[in-house]
Amino acid sequence: MATPTIIVIYGASGDLTHRKLMPALYNLWLKKRLPDPFFVIGLGRTDYSNTDFRQEMREAVAEFAAKVFTEEVWADFEGMLHYLSGNFTGPDPYPALTSKLAELENERQSNRLFYLAMPPRFYEPIINQLGEFDLVREEDEDETGCWRRVIIEKPFGRDLQSAQDLNVSIHQHLLEHQIYRIDHYLAKETVQNMMVFRFGNSIFEPLWNRNFIDHVQITAMETVDVGRRASYYDQAGVMRDMFQNHLMQLFSIVAMEPPSSRRAEALRNEKVKVLAAVRRLSEEEVPANTVRAQYEGYLTSDGVPADSTTPTYAAVQLYVDNWRWQGVPFYLRSGKALASKLTEITIQFKSAPVMLFAQKRRVPGNTLTLTIQPDEGIHLRMEAKVPDTLSDLQPVNMHFHYDDAFDDAPIPEAYERLLSDAIKGDASLFTRDDEVELSWKIIDPIMTAWRHSQTQPLTEYVKGSWGPVEADRFLAETGRAWVNGAHRRHIVHP
């Protein structure tokens, strides 16, 4: 990566830049995975000088990249950081940005990566300004070959219509290959390892279908409540905040067919096929296939209307109508203020067709769990005979933990991988426009039905619990139960 590259961060004085982006860039530079030369231009409304900005970033990197931070290395890194202040949704600061880009390029052609670490309402006006000032137009390949790319944070739209409108708007200035819609879940090592696990091990892929799998659970739980984000969260809710992006991404990777190659388009094509095959729920079907709830006390949060019906917990049953998954339910759930910080995917295999060993308890099928956080690893539950008994069975677990197997190779932050891939032009872990719209086509009817429903009440659950009892009944009616992580280590409780 010898071509000079300039990274422009909108929202450089914000929390995402402090906690994730700048530490990730520092770590990549330390690992020699950034172009040489490279520069960072931070854009924000806070009135910083270059010196102020560098000091702020030094404190952020020292805190969030503490294991590798040294003053000597920082002294080299900080010289590449620059800052401009202003309201970059309007035209006034853009002559200064254009001038700064020209100054850093110093008559050399360079690549430009624009990172929109901003609230979604700013995406369209910022991209309009980038287009108006001719900052994202790519030259013909026979001239410079330098690229212009824009990273957009989630959420991408509030519903299907707004996502489609946003796609139309940004495509006026950017081609699809220039747009990198980010979801940091996809860059987690366990998520990436899921494809290796499936397609790199011959013993699992033959079982990954309706003939052997009873159902799939995808869980993303948080112990924290909405806190100071209450007014924002009440406009989003759990469906927009977690389901449309994180859970749908995990769902599509679990269910997709093997891609024809490791190229980004081949991978994204298979994810799109899964989303296109999801059975759409009608308004009448939503109550029987979903649960929605609020934690007790949510309505007293600062900024939440007393009559708010925004769910902080949801569970959804989906089906994929294709050859591999016909008839296999996928259960997706997520919520705030729950008993554990836990993100995992559980594959519940069918029970043995004939139980040779008489048991007082029902013997379930084997369970394979891929834990994304907090205990990154893979866990396989099976039955074993208890020693010194005739035929008593007991579930036992086989474990793989990243921190045990790779103790000399710490798991990098997801943003390191995403920034590196965006610079290299690898869009495998980024979301394409049709993928975004298909996700909304699944989620939109559910949210619409909830708004109109007279028969599906919004229930409550106790903070620190595993969710509403209705969610347990939701699965119990089919003879199933949620897997709540009790058999694994490092489960984080309040």
Secondary structure in CASP SS format (residue, H / E / C, confidence):
PFRMAT SS
TARGET T0000
AUTHOR 0000-0000-0000
METHOD secondary structure of the structure
MODEL  1
M C 1.00
A C 1.00
T C 1.00
P C 1.00
T E 1.00
I E 1.00
I E 1.00
V E 1.00
I E 1.00
Y E 1.00
G C 1.00
A C 1.00
S C 1.00
G C 1.00
D H 1.00
L H 1.00
T H 1.00
H H 1.00
R H 1.00
K H 1.00
L H 1.00
M H 1.00
P H 1.00
A H 1.00
L H 1.00
Y H 1.00
N H 1.00
L H 1.00
W H 1.00
L H 1.00
K C 1.00
K C 1.00
R C 1.00
L C 1.00
P C 1.00
D C 1.00
P C 1.00
F E 1.00
F E 1.00
V E 1.00
I E 1.00
G E 1.00
L E 1.00
G E 1.00
R C 1.00
T C 1.00
D C 1.00
Y C 1.00
S C 1.00
N H 1.00
T H 1.00
D H 1.00
F H 1.00
R H 1.00
Q H 1.00
E H 1.00
M H 1.00
R H 1.00
E H 1.00
A H 1.00
V H 1.00
A H 1.00
E H 1.00
F H 1.00
A C 1.00
A H 1.00
K H 1.00
V H 1.00
F C 1.00
T C 1.00
E H 1.00
E H 1.00
V H 1.00
W H 1.00
A H 1.00
D H 1.00
F H 1.00
E H 1.00
G H 1.00
M H 1.00
L E 1.00
H E 1.00
Y E 1.00
L E 1.00
S E 1.00
G C 1.00
N C 1.00
F C 1.00
T C 1.00
G C 1.00
P C 1.00
D C 1.00
P C 1.00
Y H 1.00
P H 1.00
A H 1.00
L H 1.00
T H 1.00
S H 1.00
K H 1.00
L H 1.00
A H 1.00
E H 1.00
L H 1.00
E H 1.00
N C 1.00
E C 1.00
R C 1.00
Q C 1.00
S C 1.00
N E 1.00
R E 1.00
L E 1.00
F E 1.00
Y E 1.00
L E 1.00
A C 1.00
M C 1.00
P C 1.00
P H 1.00
R H 1.00
F H 1.00
Y H 1.00
E H 1.00
P H 1.00
I H 1.00
I H 1.00
N H 1.00
Q H 1.00
L H 1.00
G H 1.00
E H 1.00
F C 1.00
D C 1.00
L C 1.00
V C 1.00
R C 1.00
E C 1.00
E C 1.00
D C 1.00
E C 1.00
D C 1.00
E C 1.00
T C 1.00
G C 1.00
C C 1.00
W C 1.00
R E 1.00
R E 1.00
V E 1.00
I E 1.00
I E 1.00
E C 1.00
K C 1.00
P C 1.00
F C 1.00
G C 1.00
R C 1.00
D C 1.00
L H 1.00
Q H 1.00
S H 1.00
A H 1.00
Q H 1.00
D H 1.00
L H 1.00
N H 1.00
V H 1.00
S H 1.00
I H 1.00
H C 1.00
Q C 1.00
H C 1.00
L C 1.00
L C 1.00
E H 1.00
H H 1.00
Q H 1.00
I E 1.00
Y E 1.00
R E 1.00
I E 1.00
D C 1.00
H H 1.00
Y H 1.00
L H 1.00
A H 1.00
K C 1.00
E H 1.00
T H 1.00
V H 1.00
Q H 1.00
N H 1.00
M H 1.00
M H 1.00
V H 1.00
F H 1.00
R H 1.00
F H 1.00
G C 1.00
N C 1.00
S C 1.00
I C 1.00
F C 1.00
E H 1.00
P H 1.00
L H 1.00
W C 1.00
N C 1.00
R C 1.00
N C 1.00
F C 1.00
I E 1.00
D E 1.00
H E 1.00
V E 1.00
Q E 1.00
I E 1.00
T E 1.00
A E 1.00
M E 1.00
E C 1.00
T C 1.00
V C 1.00
D C 1.00
V C 1.00
G H 1.00
R H 1.00
R H 1.00
A H 1.00
S H 1.00
Y H 1.00
Y H 1.00
D H 1.00
Q H 1.00
A H 1.00
G H 1.00
V H 1.00
M H 1.00
R H 1.00
D H 1.00
M H 1.00
F H 1.00
Q H 1.00
N H 1.00
H H 1.00
L H 1.00
M H 1.00
Q H 1.00
L H 1.00
F H 1.00
S H 1.00
I H 1.00
V H 1.00
A H 1.00
M C 1.00
E C 1.00
P C 1.00
P C 1.00
S C 1.00
S C 1.00
R C 1.00
R C 1.00
A H 1.00
E H 1.00
A H 1.00
L H 1.00
R H 1.00
N H 1.00
E H 1.00
K H 1.00
V H 1.00
K H 1.00
V H 1.00
L H 1.00
A H 1.00
A H 1.00
V E 1.00
R C 1.00
R C 1.00
L C 1.00
S C 1.00
E C 1.00
E C 1.00
E C 1.00
V H 1.00
P H 1.00
A H 1.00
N H 1.00
T E 1.00
V E 1.00
R E 1.00
A E 1.00
Q E 1.00
Y E 1.00
E C 1.00
G C 1.00
Y H 1.00
L H 1.00
T H 1.00
S C 1.00
D C 1.00
G C 1.00
V C 1.00
P C 1.00
A C 1.00
D C 1.00
S C 1.00
T C 1.00
T C 1.00
P C 1.00
T C 1.00
Y E 1.00
A E 1.00
A E 1.00
V E 1.00
Q E 1.00
L E 1.00
Y E 1.00
V E 1.00
D C 1.00
N C 1.00
W C 1.00
R C 1.00
W C 1.00
Q C 1.00
G C 1.00
V C 1.00
P E 1.00
F E 1.00
Y E 1.00
L E 1.00
R E 1.00
S E 1.00
G E 1.00
K C 1.00
A C 1.00
L E 1.00
A C 1.00
S C 1.00
K E 1.00
L E 1.00
T E 1.00
E E 1.00
I E 1.00
T E 1.00
I E 1.00
Q E 1.00
F E 1.00
K C 1.00
S C 1.00
A C 1.00
P C 1.00
V C 1.00
M C 1.00
L C 1.00
F C 1.00
A C 1.00
Q C 1.00
K C 1.00
R C 1.00
R C 1.00
V C 1.00
P C 1.00
G C 1.00
N C 1.00
T E 1.00
L E 1.00
T E 1.00
L E 1.00
T E 1.00
I E 1.00
Q E 1.00
P C 1.00
D C 1.00
E C 1.00
G E 1.00
I E 1.00
H E 1.00
L E 1.00
R E 1.00
M E 1.00
E E 1.00
A E 1.00
K E 1.00
V C 1.00
P C 1.00
D C 1.00
T C 1.00
L C 1.00
S C 1.00
D C 1.00
L E 1.00
Q E 1.00
P E 1.00
V E 1.00
N E 1.00
M E 1.00
H E 1.00
F E 1.00
H E 1.00
Y H 1.00
D H 1.00
D H 1.00
A H 1.00
F C 1.00
D C 1.00
D C 1.00
A C 1.00
P C 1.00
I C 1.00
P C 1.00
E C 1.00
A H 1.00
Y H 1.00
E H 1.00
R H 1.00
L H 1.00
L H 1.00
S H 1.00
D H 1.00
A H 1.00
I H 1.00
K H 1.00
G C 1.00
D C 1.00
A C 1.00
S C 1.00
L C 1.00
F E 1.00
T E 1.00
R C 1.00
D H 1.00
D H 1.00
E H 1.00
V H 1.00
E H 1.00
L H 1.00
S H 1.00
W H 1.00
K H 1.00
I H 1.00
I H 1.00
D H 1.00
P H 1.00
I H 1.00
M H 1.00
T H 1.00
A H 1.00
W H 1.00
R H 1.00
H H 1.00
S C 1.00
Q C 1.00
T C 1.00
Q C 1.00
P C 1.00
L C 1.00
T E 1.00
E E 1.00
Y E 1.00
V C 1.00
K C 1.00
G C 1.00
S E 1.00
W C 1.00
G C 1.00
P C 1.00
V H 1.00
E H 1.00
A H 1.00
D H 1.00
R H 1.00
F H 1.00
L H 1.00
A H 1.00
E C 1.00
T C 1.00
G C 1.00
R C 1.00
A C 1.00
W C 1.00
V C 1.00
N C 1.00
G C 1.00
A C 1.00
H C 1.00
R C 1.00
R C 1.00
H C 1.00
I C 1.00
V E 1.00
H C 1.00
P C 1.00
END
